[in-house]
Amino acid sequence: GIPVMEIIASRLPWTLLTVGSGLLLSFIVGIVIGALMAYKRDKWYEPVITGFCSFLSAIPDFLIAIFLIIIFGVIKFGGNTLIPIKMLRGTYSMGVKPGFNFAFIKDIFLHARLPILTYAFSQLGIWVLMMKGSVTNSLNSDYVTIAKVRGLKGRTILTQYIGRNAMLPIVTEFAMRMGFILGGALIIEQLFVYQGIGLELLKATNGRDYPLMQAIFFIMTCSIVICNFIAELLYAILDPRIKLGKKGAKNV
């Protein structure tokens, strides 16, 4: 007897919090490490980090979640686990009053930290490898050689010359993964018993709740379309050359 949108509205913010935070964290850290690895590819630690990221990107996210549960919730250090098993259930603790206060926000992130780490580790290797490959291709461009001849600092070349061009394929991939942000939480939320939209979709599938399933799939589809549209807008910001002016439109 509960409306479908009411169910989605109560579950969707939790999934956006965990998956969105994990994706954004892995994206920021990944592009920074990837750019540095490409620019310092002659260092001894570059193949080590690249190999680790390749291994990390090949591990399914649910295995990473299981490893985190074992490390933080099962193995005891000094007689106690790092995180009590009961902290792995739900979105916040019983007895905590919901509201915009420090105690509630702290409790939310205590419950969400392992899902966020899972999403971050599962995506980190991909961003590092993609950014490294993109920056490596840009390093061989003529404008980079000219910038070095002009005596510009390496940080300036990396951020102002290479960064924008290298980010073009990364933006597309980020937008695609943002679009699938809702559906990717199904298995992870089941493992952590985290009350998000992924776990709700699993319950709806098992219970054959077709109206709820259709509404969740519709929201997923809309998010994919919107995120791809945002990617097109970001393309024009990162590379103004792809803009089609009025003069170019007339020539076409």
Salt bridges, closest charged atoms under 4 A:
GLU46 OE2 - LYS132 NZ 2.08
ASP107 OD2 - HIS111 ND1 3.60
GLU173 OE2 - ARG177 NE 2.84
GLU200 OE1 - ARG11 NE 3.15
ASP239 OD1 - ARG241 NE 2.81
